[in-house]
Structures are given as C-alpha cells and as structure tokens.
C-alpha cells in the first residue's frame, strides 16, 4: 500500500466475500482482508450490484447455499454497507470489457470508484494487470501486502 495520507481504495470481488463467509478462520486469506476493511485499514468500495451478486450467487448455487446461511449474507451486507464507500453505478452504462460479461461491472466499479486495487480470485481478471489503471491482486498477495504494513 502506498505511504501517503490517503488510504488505499480497494474493491473486493464477490469471490473474496464468499470465501470469507465459507471460512472465517485465520487460515483463509479472505479473513484478514475483510477484517482489515472493517477496521478501516483501507477504504472499501461497494455497490448495489456487488452486494446483489453476493446474495444471488450464494442463493442460487447449491454448494454455497448449503454452507452459508442467508442471515450471514445479510449481516455481512449490512456491516459492509456501514463501513464502505457506496459507488452508484445506476446511471452508468456498463461497457463490454472482459471475457466474462458478468465481470464488466467490477471493472466499471473499480474505475468509477477510483480503486487502487481490485482483489479477486478470478483468473480472467488477474490476467488484466497491464490493461487497467488499478492493480489487480490475488487474495494471498493482498493479504501479504496487508501483513507487510
């Protein structure tokens, strides 16, 4: 993270949040990442689209639905909304950017929210490192970065 007066602006992909909900132990790199957001170590960015994707993905995938209670998703959503900067994408046309059109809103969210870092487990997004104005990092790499600070 940069050593300046402005905290890093970080966007967590829904797969990071799902990993956190599946395993909130210190073994998962998602745990310290989410906990760092909750205590303000970086400025978390969210949008209605991101929070909707989190809820709908857990609800519609049997593997996730059997392991994550809807109340846990609701609680995390409320907590994240309370600590994060809400980015409104409702008036922005989401352009076709990446291979998976479901990920286009994440890139648009990162650009609109002036993100410094997008944290993801999505291999397609991790390959875009040279094509964006922000860093795209894997969970473990971002957790290691937080540890260094």
DABEL-V420833 format. One record per run of one state. SS is the DSSP state (2 for helix, 1 for strand, 0 for the rest). FROM is the first residue (numbers start at 1). LEN is the number of residues. If there is no record, write none. Layout:
SS,FROM,LEN / SS,FROM,LEN
//
This chain:
0,1,8 / 1,9,4 / 0,13,1 / 2,14,9 / 0,23,6 / 2,29,10 / 0,39,4 / 1,43,4 / 0,47,1 / 2,48,13 / 0,61,1 / 2,62,4 / 0,66,4 / 2,70,14 / 0,84,1 / 1,85,2 / 0,87,14 / 2,101,12 / 0,113,4 / 1,117,4 / 0,121,2 / 2,123,4 / 0,127,2 / 2,129,3 / 0,132,3 / 1,135,4 / 2,139,10 / 0,149,1
//
